């Protein structure tokens, strides 16, 4: 689930970075959110049942 959110946010950031320079602050905010999600996923990892 987190990986899906990370990939979606990363793709949106890349599209925005290439296409819309006007919304630069919001696009970089998406990148920060994507990195936070990735770090959380790496720290928690998969917990055995």
Legacy VTK file of the C-alpha trace (Angstrom):
# vtk DataFile Version 3.0
C-alpha trace
ASCII
DATASET POLYDATA
POINTS 49 float
0.000 0.000 0.000
2.722 2.458 0.976
4.753 1.551 -2.096
1.754 2.353 -4.291
1.332 5.756 -2.643
5.072 6.399 -3.009
5.057 5.567 -6.713
1.951 7.670 -7.399
3.365 10.689 -5.572
6.713 10.299 -7.307
5.089 10.135 -10.750
2.937 13.181 -9.969
6.026 15.043 -8.825
7.937 14.161 -11.979
5.035 15.196 -14.205
4.628 18.439 -12.341
8.347 19.161 -12.320
8.567 18.725 -16.075
5.258 20.346 -17.007
4.245 22.954 -14.458
6.936 25.237 -13.088
4.290 27.591 -11.669
3.303 25.144 -8.931
6.879 24.401 -7.883
6.328 24.582 -4.126
3.415 22.145 -4.199
5.261 19.737 -6.442
8.253 19.661 -4.141
5.869 19.083 -1.248
4.693 15.933 -3.073
8.313 14.806 -3.301
8.817 15.323 0.422
5.653 13.338 1.198
6.814 10.538 -1.106
10.195 10.409 0.622
8.551 10.298 4.063
6.368 7.394 2.948
9.432 5.576 1.600
11.381 6.094 4.829
8.446 4.860 6.917
8.190 1.767 4.700
11.925 1.062 5.022
11.929 1.515 8.803
8.835 -0.570 9.551
9.417 -3.197 6.884
7.290 -6.305 6.807
6.379 -7.666 10.181
6.016 -11.443 10.467
2.609 -12.716 11.541
LINES 1 50
49 0 1 2 3 4 5 6 7 8 9 10 11 12 13 14 15 16 17 18 19 20 21 22 23 24 25 26 27 28 29 30 31 32 33 34 35 36 37 38 39 40 41 42 43 44 45 46 47 48
